[in-house]
Amino acid sequence: MTVLALDIGSSSVRAQRFDERAEPDGELRKEEYDTDDPANVAAAVHRVLANETQDATSCFAHSLVAVDSDWNALTPILGWRDTRSAAAAEWLARRLDPGAVHARTGAFLHPSFWPAKLAWLAETEPETFRRAAWFVSFADYLHGKQETSLSMASTTGLLDLTTRGWDEELLATLGIDVERLPRLAPVPLWNDAACSNAGAGCTGHERAALMVGTSGALRVLYESERPQPKPGLFLYLADERHVVEGGALSDGGNLYEWLERTLSDASGSLAERDPRDHGLVFLPFLGGERSTGWNPHARGAVHGLTFETTPLDLRQAAYEGVAFRFAAIADLLPDVREVVATGGGLLHDPEWIQIMADALARPVSVSDVPEASLRGAAVLASERLGHEAADAPIAKVVEPRPERAEAYRAAREEQQRLYDTFYDAPA
């Protein structure tokens, strides 16, 4: 038995066959894309599949596409990076109890999620909103049917974790009939958060996946009968029995690309430099903030610039800034004992992994799985069929450096003070 797995990322599509132990059994197929047009992204998917039908799909979360009665897309893919609905999120927060919404859905009244996007669409494009027969994720649009999985529905911010149905209060506030949303069905479709953990072998409360791709996240995947979201963290259903919990950063590999474009002369070793060497404090919110404060108005900032500041100083401060935000998420996951680094934005840079280990003050195991989300789709599909996946390989373990502990602790506290100066501290 083999499984053809498909992974739809925010900038590329991948497909590969895996055997019943979730070991690769064929060549990796990949195509990058740079568009938010649903039809064009779907075309890239079909080219990668080469007239085959996938058995399991991993797809980026939070996306929204409005479609008409003929299944034509009326909007581009509205993804987590689209922050135009920040004012709509604030409007919802005034109308509703944000804490109660988070407790029910595991998501926040934030531009990343559907409630804010739908409220924004209704206000700014009322004709499109009225014409829409259904509101679906890109994965559902690709599937071509009015159905979705619990896993994908849970990342919308519209699913009640307890009833496992669409949240009635949110729908009433948004003025949307449940018939305009996909039917929940046991389709082999999972959000990329769950797949990334499964593919890297990060299951249970004690083993977290530290993922840096386009964005970043620190997550755990575990079995839970009664999901209970924690303040500052998201909690989504992965399937009927499991949840994925953690925090997400909007700055990850995209920050690396920004540094590459902006700092053409930033060569030199980063991991060997002390956090006190540059005198900078970096708030890594160029794409806005998600965890832990979920402030839609947060923006990136650098404090401490002088005429002596170098491109290498800025790069180091940026890497450390992201690592400190991951450390803040880790504080909210006290059961975690092992952290596994995964995602192309992190695995290609050993120095960033060392900085992560120092900032987290714990060892970081480096995953030897090149495409964790892709493999994760195969793992979850195989488990549904009663097969047990092989252990995910680890390439090496990066230890934190005890002699750097005090410097990293002090630098992290300085970042938090700067955050509190500009923005309200997380609840």
MARRO-875517 format. One record per residue: x negated, y, z negated of N, C-alpha, C in turn. Coordinates in steps of 0.001 Angstrom, whole numbers, plus 500000, padded with zeros to 6 digits. Each point is the difference from the previous one (the first is absolute). Layout:
// residues N
X	Y	Z	X	Y	Z	X	Y	Z
...
END
This chain:
// residues 427
499160	498809	500000	500840	501191	500000	499121	501247	500000
500323	500967	500824	499324	501292	499989	501036	501115	499886
499554	501120	499496	500851	501178	499832	499379	501140	500787
500780	500628	500855	499536	501194	500694	500394	501199	499143
498990	500640	499400	500245	501144	499118	499779	501299	500756
500809	500996	499649	499916	501325	500595	499849	501016	498886
499062	500916	500165	499815	501085	499034	500084	501327	500748
500982	500816	499629	500170	501314	500606	499510	501034	498995
498830	500553	500272	499452	501025	499142	500358	501384	500496
499554	501012	499273	500367	501370	500353	499232	500537	501200
498989	499257	500480	499277	500447	501191	499582	498860	500915
500346	498770	499670	499634	498863	500848	500930	498829	499750
500011	499089	500962	500808	498783	499941	499059	498809	500135
500226	498946	499203	499162	498812	500039	500885	498763	500004
499533	498946	500654	500694	498717	499980	498960	498888	500018
500328	498900	499340	499087	498856	499959	500760	498781	499508
499566	498837	500478	500578	498747	499515	499223	499507	498787
500750	499400	499063	499423	499425	498790	500559	498599	499812
499198	499124	499378	500511	498655	499715	500809	500021	498704
500463	498828	499556	500889	499945	498845	499309	500404	498703
498652	500058	500004	499244	500466	498834	499637	501477	500132
500586	500663	500987	499748	501420	500269	498554	500273	500379
499399	499013	500675	498664	500188	500565	500156	500374	501478
499176	500913	500521	500126	500412	501404	499920	498811	500954
500890	499985	500982	500050	498909	500976	500198	500590	501398
499191	500982	500312	500110	500665	501293	499320	501351	499944
499870	500615	501142	499315	501283	500087	500882	501144	499484
499362	500988	499402	500694	501203	499569	500326	500864	501221
501249	500430	500093	500414	500928	501048	500288	501346	499335
499537	501066	500609	500141	501302	499350	500141	501100	501032
500841	500984	499683	500123	501189	500832	500258	501201	499094
499241	501052	500196	500206	501231	499253	501005	500891	500730
500661	500863	499236	500943	500929	500606	499934	501334	499262
500438	501034	500660	500011	501344	499431	501275	500698	500436
501108	499550	499460	501299	500540	500374	500986	499719	498878
501040	500822	499909	501095	499725	499069	501289	499702	500749
499862	499728	501299	501170	499645	500807	500312	498520	499807
501184	499650	499502	500305	498595	499706	499859	499086	501211
500447	500469	501173	499932	499157	501200	498549	499726	500387
499134	500984	499861	498599	499803	500366	499283	499074	499031
500303	500124	498717	499395	499083	499032	500519	498584	500227
501294	499877	500286	500561	498681	500298	499341	499391	501224
499696	500824	500997	499317	499497	501202	498616	499468	499647
499296	500685	499089	498685	499522	499566	500129	498655	499289
501030	499859	499200	500240	498725	499317	500218	498883	501006
500833	500248	501003	500301	498968	500995	498761	499623	500814
499143	500973	500252	498767	499672	500722	499094	499104	499155
499934	500276	498725	499168	499180	499121	500579	498586	499868
501321	499906	499934	500637	498676	499881	499920	499207	501300
499861	500680	501124	499828	499337	501301	501104	498979	500272
501247	500455	499881	501186	499187	500318	500252	498873	499005
499280	499973	498894	500292	499045	498938	500866	500683	498936
500641	499192	499172	500819	500519	498913	499311	499716	498676
499834	501031	499197	499320	499823	498722	500848	499188	499027
499322	499291	499102	500671	499236	498953	500078	500775	498695
499161	501000	499844	499947	500785	498769	499475	501381	500328
500565	501013	499338	499617	501377	500292	499678	500752	498722
498873	500696	500026	499652	501013	498999	500121	501348	500687
500633	500976	499315	500179	501302	500630	499826	501114	498976
499519	501132	500473	499851	501155	499118	501341	500352	499383
499939	500514	498789	501209	500264	499229	500500	501428	500211
501218	500246	499531	500628	501313	499872	500475	500618	501315
499719	499412	501149	500347	500646	501266	501511	500041	500206
500443	501063	500650	501418	500183	500304	500163	500342	501472
500936	499291	500658	500354	500286	501395	501522	500030	500090
500545	501064	500554	501438	500061	500265	500247	499459	501405
500988	499103	500138	500310	499421	501309	501483	500192	500298
500309	500071	501315	501399	500142	500380	500644	498631	500172
501227	499976	500476	500742	498742	500094	499422	499047	501041
499150	500508	500895	499328	499154	500986	498572	499657	499585
499679	500305	498760	498682	499715	499422	498894	500859	500620
500348	501143	500515	498995	500949	500453	499561	500870	498829
498713	500203	499868	499492	500825	498909	500356	501464	500233
500530	500625	498958	500348	501418	500056	498942	500871	499344
499080	499387	499289	498945	500737	499300	498666	499307	500244
498904	500701	499789	498723	499295	499918	499972	499153	498738
498920	499278	499798	499818	499261	498753	499668	501017	498914
500885	500134	499035	499772	500912	498881	499306	499203	498894
498706	500209	499850	499212	499184	499082	499658	500710	498709
499202	499330	499167	499662	500532	498685	499151	501271	500108
499296	500184	501128	499156	501189	500139	500795	501250	500366
501268	499846	500354	500851	501127	500367	500568	500613	498720
499527	501179	499636	500401	500621	498730	501001	501135	500193
500627	500066	501169	500943	501094	500261	501219	499945	499092
500257	498855	499393	501190	499865	499159	499729	500327	498540
498909	500723	499700	499684	500336	498605	501127	500794	499344
500559	500979	500711	501097	500795	499431	501237	499140	499782
500237	499056	500895	501144	499091	499831	499816	499117	498777
498760	499571	499739	499728	499203	498805	500306	500809	498736
499663	501284	500013	500298	500854	498850	501509	500196	499834
500699	500129	501128	501457	500125	499944	500621	498759	499366
499528	498840	500398	500510	498762	499412	499688	499927	498512
498789	500458	499626	499604	499949	498589	500882	500903	499141
500541	501065	500596	500930	500860	499253	501390	499389	499913
500377	499221	500993	501338	499385	500025	500070	498715	499189
498869	499298	499896	499965	498678	499382	499020	499977	498835
499992	498906	499276	499032	499783	498924	498822	499232	500591
498854	500664	500253	498875	499308	500641	499529	498772	499236
500010	500073	498672	499586	498846	499204	500921	498816	500189
501301	500266	500077	500965	498916	500197	499860	499398	501387
499758	500849	501005	499799	499488	501361	498767	499096	500043
498912	500429	499371	498794	499171	499968	500248	498698	499270
500729	500046	498901	500288	498783	499236	500819	499011	500812
500894	500502	500855	500839	499113	500801	499282	499485	501231
499240	500884	500659	499451	499662	501319	498510	499690	499987
499290	500419	498960	498549	499842	499974	499281	501011	500870
500732	500937	500590	499436	501025	500878	500329	501374	499436
499471	501029	500649	500100	501360	499485	500747	500896	500982
500548	501087	499482	500599	501017	500865	498858	500843	500557
499418	499490	501070	498751	500506	500566	500101	499899	501518
499307	500853	500745	500108	499955	501465	499610	498671	500635
499271	499143	499282	499631	498707	500574	501212	499118	500267
501061	500181	499234	501095	499032	499995	501228	500511	500766
500885	499068	500301	501158	500283	500844	500963	501060	499451
500348	500011	498717	500995	500986	499567	499636	501429	500403
498744	500397	499767	499586	501354	500378	500016	500171	501515
499546	498991	500737	499965	500102	501459	501415	500108	500572
500915	499221	499461	501374	500043	500501	500661	501338	499677
499770	500515	498801	500561	501304	499640	499425	501093	500900
498699	499912	500279	499358	500975	500891	500558	499904	501417
500185	498770	500496	500514	499809	501354	501423	500542	500112
500816	499759	498979	501382	500489	500027	500050	501520	500037
499040	500663	499331	499997	501457	499948	499385	500623	501246
498902	499435	500483	499262	500646	501085	500425	499524	501388
500492	498775	500111	500454	499470	501287	501371	499348	499822
501011	500806	499675	501323	499429	499691	500604	499199	501147
499751	500409	501242	500564	499276	501129	499371	498612	500112
498696	499922	499822	499317	498697	500000	500517	499137	498870
500166	500603	498831	500498	499261	498842	501391	499430	500278
500861	500792	500631	501360	499528	500309	499987	498922	501074
499113	500144	500999	499955	499032	501108	499448	498650	499575
499227	499976	498967	499335	498761	499597	501024	498944	499588
499942	498867	500684	500850	498878	499607	499394	499277	498804
498667	499919	499991	499309	499331	498892	498701	500729	499691
499573	499857	498755	498684	500443	499555	499200	498761	499640
498847	499832	500634	499237	498758	499860	498517	500327	499835
499234	499020	499563	498546	500138	500003	499483	499680	501403
498724	500325	500250	499463	499646	501315	500034	498496	500204
499715	499223	498966	500018	498538	500128	501380	499513	500420
501049	500621	499464	501366	499626	500374	500290	500421	501441
499544	501190	500364	500162	500470	501383	499354	499015	500968
498790	499554	499667	499302	499035	500844	500780	498691	500098
500561	499579	498873	500744	498735	499940	501259	500055	500858
500574	501199	500128	501156	500176	500878	501316	499538	499424
500028	499799	498672	501240	499565	499366	500276	500851	498770
501274	500067	499625	500403	500794	498844	499790	499200	498716
498768	499575	499771	499688	499248	498790	498559	500264	499604
499737	499832	498721	498657	500185	499485	499802	499080	498807
498781	499961	499508	499679	499152	498852	500080	500807	498710
500095	499295	498864	499921	500665	498703	498696	500764	499872
498942	499398	500492	498681	500607	499886	499945	501351	500688
500472	500068	501225	499946	501257	500739	501015	500997	499449
501191	499521	499648	501030	500895	499467	499555	500648	498697
499266	499257	499189	499603	500516	498697	499055	501186	500108
499226	500089	501085	499062	501111	500150	500668	501271	500514
501293	499941	500299	500695	501194	500474	500310	500969	498870
500080	499486	498763	500449	500820	498886	501501	500058	499886
500698	499171	500772	501470	499972	499999	500568	498703	499461
499142	499063	499577	500482	498685	499574	500029	499912	498479
501104	499552	499463	500124	499753	498563	499306	498679	499678
498992	500025	499141	499214	498801	499702	500810	498936	499279
501017	500412	499262	500794	499043	499216	501101	499366	500835
500788	500823	500688	501088	499456	500813	499502	499443	501324
498799	500442	500410	499410	499613	501284	500912	500370	501166
500603	501155	499829	500814	500594	501062	499655	501471	500110
500529	500651	501008	499719	501429	500189	500587	500801	498849
499258	500980	499511	500371	500747	498802	501211	500890	500257
501043	499799	499240	501264	500678	500260	499929	501494	499712
499339	500394	498913	499932	501425	499670	499221	500775	501064
498893	499443	500461	499217	500674	501021	500782	500116	501303
500686	498935	500387	500780	500050	501242	501109	501040	499905
500660	500072	498841	501073	500985	499824	499443	501420	500066
498860	500219	499393	499389	501332	500006	499585	500399	501403
499508	499029	500772	499540	500264	501366	501133	500001	501010
501174	499509	499611	501126	499938	500920	499823	498966	501086
499460	498841	499642	499738	498939	500976	500794	498749	499623
500736	499464	500955	500701	498733	499792	499010	498851	500089
500222	498974	499203	499083	498866	499983	499931	499306	501357
501055	500156	500820	500015	499380	501326	498938	500588	500927
499460	501155	499658	498968	500621	500830	498595	499544	499599
499907	499093	499053	498718	499450	499567	499928	498528	500379
498813	499445	500153	499875	498595	500404	500573	499050	498949
500488	498883	500472	500443	498920	499113	498770	499291	499458
500024	499635	498722	498877	499300	499384	500079	498517	500350
498899	499471	500501	499976	498614	500481	498623	499392	499708
499924	498666	499943	498715	499333	499702	499097	499889	501223
499670	501137	500606	499138	499993	501179	498537	500003	499556
499084	499411	500785	498584	499913	499612	499256	501310	500242
500386	500997	499251	499473	501354	500141	499655	500522	498614
498768	500495	499848	499550	500496	498708	499325	501358	500160
500102	500819	498954	499259	501254	500037	498506	499715	499878
499193	500896	500542	498557	499753	500053	499355	499968	498621
500633	500624	499004	499453	499960	498645	499978	498569	499469
501133	499313	500127	500072	498613	499549	499053	499121	500806
499936	500230	501308	499152	499166	500859	498524	500207	499702
499592	501234	499754	498603	500270	499701	499557	499257	498749
500834	500022	498965	499662	499264	498775	499953	498507	500246
501027	499475	500684	500054	498560	500250	498818	499549	500841
499640	500799	500996	498904	499623	500881	498653	500012	499316
499814	500902	499039	498740	500086	499268	499984	499114	498767
501076	499247	499787	500059	499103	498845	500234	500715	498692
500587	501189	500047	500230	500793	498789	501430	499797	499517
500200	498932	499234	501306	499689	499443	499887	499891	498487
501095	500285	499314	499996	499994	498543	499697	501387	499453
500272	500175	498699	499822	501309	499355	498538	500406	499891
499077	499035	500001	498618	500299	499637	499086	500266	501189
500469	499773	501223	499132	500163	501170	500613	501016	500948
499397	501167	500082	500537	501094	500799	499226	500159	501299
500705	500427	501026	499373	500331	501282	499763	501503	500056
498747	500377	500204	499633	501394	500213	499831	500175	501502
501011	500587	500648	500030	500065	501455	499783	501435	500468
499058	500168	500903	499840	501286	500682	500031	499725	501495
501116	500373	500624	500117	499952	501445	500126	501431	500474
501094	500330	500700	500255	501397	500311	500231	500778	498715
500819	499430	499115	500223	500556	498666	499341	499062	498991
500435	500056	498761	499415	499128	498989	501047	499534	499010
499733	498881	499337	500929	499492	498996	499269	499045	499066
500472	499934	498775	499568	498998	499030	501257	499287	499545
500086	498670	500250	501271	499291	499837	499799	498623	499399
501051	499544	499322	500068	498608	499550	501272	499379	500573
499946	498702	500253	501122	499237	500548	500263	498848	499055
501210	499934	499449	500258	498968	498993	501475	499605	499994
500274	498901	499335	501368	499494	499901	500744	500750	498910
501245	500381	500282	500794	500740	499027	501478	499770	500247
500720	499617	498953	501440	499817	500109	500753	501310	499759
499420	500888	499163	500661	501263	499670	499010	501147	500195
499907	500522	501195	499033	501073	500272	500246	501221	499115
498941	500514	499402	500092	501175	499146	498911	501000	500397
500345	501004	500800	499002	500976	500442	499384	500770	498835
498706	500313	500123	499288	500778	498991	499817	501435	500496
499990	500967	499093	499798	501395	500419	498714	500159	500803
500099	500745	501096	498834	500288	500830	499679	498964	501045
500586	498794	499899	499699	498912	500925	501231	499643	500830
499769	499566	501235	501101	499440	500779	500176	498534	499636
501167	499462	500291	500263	498570	499849	500989	499603	501084
499565	499120	500892	500837	499537	501107	500193	498490	499891
501103	499518	500519	500186	498561	500145	499129	499517	501162
499232	498947	499750	499234	499383	501084	500835	498938	500700
500805	499300	499233	500942	499013	500517	501014	499742	498895
500665	498873	500058	501057	499702	499031	499472	499807	498584
498697	499650	499852	499468	499669	498673	498822	500858	499564
499430	500765	500896	498775	500724	499687	500161	501504	500219
499180	500756	499263	499963	501449	500168	498554	500425	500249
499859	501160	500618	498686	500610	500171	500060	501344	499280
499028	500226	499114	500010	501172	499131	498660	500706	500076
500028	501321	499917	498735	500715	500003	500164	501460	500338
498913	500568	500507	499991	501403	500380	499382	500165	501370
500386	501079	500693	499511	500254	501351	499404	501395	500085
498952	500128	500796	499387	501290	500286	500202	500320	501473
500246	501251	500294	500160	500401	501398	498663	500228	500686
498923	500051	499223	498657	500195	500549	499195	498721	499852
499511	499478	501119	499175	498793	499992	499070	500050	501187
500212	499082	500950	499208	500024	501210	500181	501288	500788
501187	500621	499862	500221	501278	500678	499099	501099	499417
499711	499914	498706	499060	500943	499396	498590	499775	500534
499628	498739	500155	498691	499679	500580	499884	500611	501400
501052	499858	500798	499968	500545	501358	499906	501515	499973
500692	500634	499053	499916	501454	499862	498580	500429	499637
499379	499256	499097	498621	500307	499630	499069	499849	501198
500230	498955	500817	499167	499797	501179	500129	501161	500977
501222	500496	500176	500220	501116	500926	499441	501308	499443
500134	500182	498685	499699	501291	499388	498544	500138	499585
499404	498901	499561	498640	500042	499476	499098	499165	500902
499560	500590	501079	499200	499245	500959	498627	499647	499450
499511	500773	499024	498674	499737	499431	500157	499688	498522
500413	498785	499705	500187	499583	498610	499323	498663	499762
498837	499807	500617	499310	498726	499865	499283	499923	498657
499716	498772	499579	499323	499770	498733	500794	499071	499127
499359	499465	498995	500651	499050	499105	500920	500722	499026
501216	499484	499854	500946	500559	499044	499960	499274	498670
499952	498676	500045	500119	499212	498781	498830	500222	499055
498856	500407	500515	498842	500224	499142	500026	501360	499310
500910	500861	500407	500065	501333	499412	500934	500006	498793
499659	500772	499021	500791	500130	498787	501187	500930	500264
501163	499748	499377	501142	500908	500190	499709	501434	499560
498980	500178	499171	499664	501347	499540	499081	500730	500967
499573	499322	501069	499017	500603	500896	500561	501163	500810
501301	499968	500303	500557	500969	500951	500806	501114	499361
500485	499815	498768	500757	501039	499323	501364	500279	500573
500558	499053	500768	501285	500204	500658	501088	499144	499360
501219	500487	500108	501182	499216	499635	500912	500001	501223
500387	498807	500449	500762	499841	501235	501368	499408	499678
501066	500697	500373	501355	499448	499909	500360	499443	501376
500095	498674	500132	500182	499388	501330	501468	499902	500401
500606	501154	500255	501410	500037	500370	500181	500678	501355
499089	499741	500937	500124	500619	501316	501295	499573	500682
500453	498787	499706	501259	499512	500536	501144	500105	499019
499840	500803	498933	501001	500081	498941	499755	498932	498954
500721	500081	498905	499803	499041	498916	501140	498995	499936
499625	498761	499794	500964	498979	499591	499653	499639	498549
499437	498844	499738	499701	499644	498604	498869	500872	499463
500022	500350	498716	501013	499603	499048	501037	501100	499748
499696	501213	500485	500892	501119	499724	501148	500150	500964
499872	499445	501239	501048	500053	501023	500459	501440	500245
499037	500912	500048	500301	501403	500237	499927	500277	501504
501138	500277	500645	499988	500173	501456	499293	501270	500458
499735	500920	499057	499357	501255	500364	498502	500012	499697
499467	498922	499432	498572	499948	499698	499186	500045	501282
498896	500710	499954	499106	500110	501148	498561	499805	499535
499141	499683	500933	498605	499781	499658	499322	501272	499537
499005	499849	499138	499254	501145	499490	498594	499558	499632
499048	500915	500141	498628	499774	499560	499618	501159	499087
499569	499679	498797	499599	501017	499033	498503	499876	499732
499322	501143	499911	498587	499990	499657	499063	500271	501152
500528	500463	501135	499155	500258	501165	499005	501130	499723
498774	499803	500445	498976	501031	499936	499274	500031	501344
499063	500954	500138	499207	500042	501218	499054	498808	500112
499797	499302	498898	499122	498829	500020	500757	498718	500342
501332	500054	500071	500785	498803	500300	499668	499478	501398
499771	498697	500093	499635	499381	501268	501136	499127	500529
499956	499646	501277	500987	499049	500523	500016	498683	499222
498833	499522	499571	499946	498758	499243	500689	500163	498646
499864	501172	499378	500702	500274	498740	501506	499877	500193
500505	500583	501087	501439	499966	500258	500484	498576	500249
499222	499235	500760	500389	498617	500264	500025	499197	498696
498980	500165	499187	499952	499273	498736	501176	500365	499103
500277	501300	499885	501103	500436	499152	501339	499463	500507
500169	499925	501333	501241	499473	500567	500166	498522	499668
498931	499211	500179	500069	498574	499673	500320	499799	498523
499321	500764	499152	500257	499879	498561	501423	500436	499664
500484	501057	500683	501354	500471	499727	501050	498948	500248
499861	499258	501107	500930	498903	500276	499860	498901	498947
498768	499678	499646	499768	498947	499006	500634	500358	498660
499952	501266	499602	500603	500404	498724	501515	499879	500043
500618	500234	501152	501456	499828	500079	500368	498522	499905
499161	499135	500570	500228	498567	499824	499858	499610	498531
499055	500603	499304	499819	499704	498585	501236	500398	499201
500645	501102	500391	501228	500415	499325	501115	498973	500204
500058	499426	501199	500985	498940	500249	499667	498766	499167
498727	499637	499953	499577	498815	499240	500372	500127	498532
499972	501219	499468	500381	500197	498601	501439	499580	499747
500840	500090	501027	501409	499635	499861	500249	498523	500263
498938	499261	500310	500093	498552	500228	499056	499299	499022
500315	500024	498709	499051	499531	498982	499707	498508	500049
500838	499221	500672	499763	498553	500057	498947	499611	501037
499629	500929	500877	499061	499678	501070	498613	499710	499435
499450	498857	500373	498663	499593	499563	499013	499946	501165
500506	499820	501211	499137	499913	501171	500553	500891	501097
499103	500723	500668	500374	500869	501107	499305	499497	501255
500761	499837	501074	499469	499501	501270	500095	501105	501037
498871	500375	500577	499955	501039	501027	500402	499419	501341
500902	500693	500686	500454	499556	501311	500368	501212	500837
500213	499809	501277	500345	501092	500902	498784	500535	500724
500157	500246	501292	498877	500416	500832	499369	501300	499575
500790	500915	499402	499447	501269	499577	499010	499877	498869
500051	498894	499266	499110	499794	498853	498926	498969	500279
500354	498919	500668	499063	498892	500172	498788	500377	500833
500129	501006	500858	498868	500360	500860	498980	500882	499267
500304	500405	498760	499142	500963	499305	499609	499486	498616
498896	499261	499876	499587	499438	498707	499793	501058	498921
499565	501207	500395	499764	501025	498988	501304	500470	499363
501066	500066	500799	501293	500381	499426	500476	498917	499028
499767	498746	500325	500377	498913	499092	499246	500135	498679
498712	500345	500050	499233	500191	498770	500565	501164	499179
500367	501080	500668	500600	501133	499303	501324	499590	499365
500795	499180	500702	501254	499497	499435	499735	499205	498726
499020	499105	500037	499692	499188	498828	499582	500881	498824
499176	501007	500271	499556	500899	498933	501163	500810	499437
500878	500511	500875	501131	500807	499547	501019	499172	499233
500213	498753	500446	500939	499109	499322	499404	499371	498746
498662	500052	499898	499271	499394	498873	500305	498515	499885
500053	499335	501152	500228	498555	500015	499463	499443	501321
499715	498698	500051	499505	499407	501248	501047	500082	501108
499526	500138	501224	500868	499979	501179	499535	498857	500896
500886	499020	500190	499714	498903	500913	500307	500447	501422
499113	499727	500921	500161	500439	501384	500605	498865	500815
501188	500217	500513	500688	498972	500780	499219	499664	501260
500003	498716	500344	499384	499550	501249	501069	499659	501037
501217	500513	499776	501102	499844	500956	500040	501250	500868
499708	499905	501291	499902	501206	500826	501333	500693	500246
501097	499252	500032	501320	500569	500282	500976	499476	498952
500007	500631	498822	500761	499464	498882	501505	500020	500254
500530	501089	500548	501450	500069	500229	500441	498982	501034
499203	499817	501029	500314	499016	501036	500008	498593	499399
498945	499673	499266	499954	498683	499354	501128	499863	498977
500315	501106	499319	501055	499944	498996	501351	499616	500571
500306	500487	501202	501256	499597	500642	500023	498500	500228
498853	499444	500420	499916	498552	500209	500107	499253	498682
499375	500527	498942	500077	499367	498676	501444	499930	499534
500710	501112	500070	501372	500034	499504	500929	499125	500839
499769	499964	501312	500813	499135	500858	499727	498532	499707
498744	499634	499805	499649	498607	499701	500565	499568	498652
499957	500911	499021	500543	499657	498682	501495	499749	500078
500703	500738	500845	501435	499755	500173	500266	498593	500519
499047	499485	500766	500157	498660	500578	499439	498906	499081
499554	500400	498806	499531	499027	499030	498525	499681	500067
499224	500764	500744	498559	499761	500102	499242	500921	499052
498819	499580	499608	499168	500787	499091	498808	500561	500769
499821	501300	499916	498911	500650	500724	498664	499717	499331
498949	500009	500797	498650	499867	499468	499648	501251	499200
499048	499869	499081	499560	501155	499225	499392	501050	500925
500278	501246	499693	499421	501093	500779	498535	500168	499610
499088	500018	500955	498571	500069	499676	499573	501379	499496
499004	499999	499123	499396	501217	499473	498558	500064	500498
499605	501152	500536	498651	500138	500551	498964	500236	498910
500314	500868	499044	499077	500314	498914	500755	500756	498921
499328	500222	498880	500573	500770	498902	499076	501182	499716
500577	501188	499978	499238	501211	499715	500256	500396	498552
498948	500051	499206	500117	500296	498578	499905	501508	499745
500742	500490	499006	499823	501402	499610	498659	500179	499307
499413	501166	500106	498698	500266	499405	500189	500662	498632
499638	499304	498927	500232	500536	498651	499374	501368	499789
498851	500245	500627	499324	501278	499793	500750	501169	500640
500966	499706	500871	500794	501052	500635	501354	500212	499310
500309	499180	499014	501347	500003	499419	500381	501366	499441
499135	500618	499233	500341	501273	499373	500164	501095	501051
499138	500012	501009	500094	501016	501048	501314	499875	500768
500401	498784	500318	501257	499808	500728	501208	500321	499128
499909	499661	498722	501116	500333	499097	500179	501515	499915
498901	500722	499841	500079	501455	499894	500503	500623	501303
499545	499484	501128	500437	500543	501295	501488	499745	500228
500465	498840	499580	501420	499701	500161	500846	500926	499126
499558	500269	498775	500734	500913	499126	500035	501405	500590
498911	500409	500637	499967	501317	500629	500994	500074	501151
500125	498908	500767	500994	499991	501073	501408	500137	499437
500279	499295	498900	501331	500077	499408	500289	501411	499489
498998	500678	499447	500201	501376	499545	500322	500920	501172
499325	499792	501131	500289	500812	501173	501407	499723	500513
500384	498733	500008	501360	499644	500421	501028	500701	499119
499793	499941	498692	500959	500605	499075	500041	501520	500148
498908	500605	500447	499965	501438	500225	500917	500403	501151
500005	499181	501042	500783	500317	501197	501411	499435	499961
500164	498822	499429	501266	499280	500072	500392	499494	498623
501284	499731	499862	500470	499409	498758	499397	498631	499818
499640	499662	498775	499467	498668	499723	501076	498965	500254
499625	498773	500459	500982	498950	500248	500839	499712	498766
501272	499656	500224	500886	499670	498873	499634	498657	499428
END
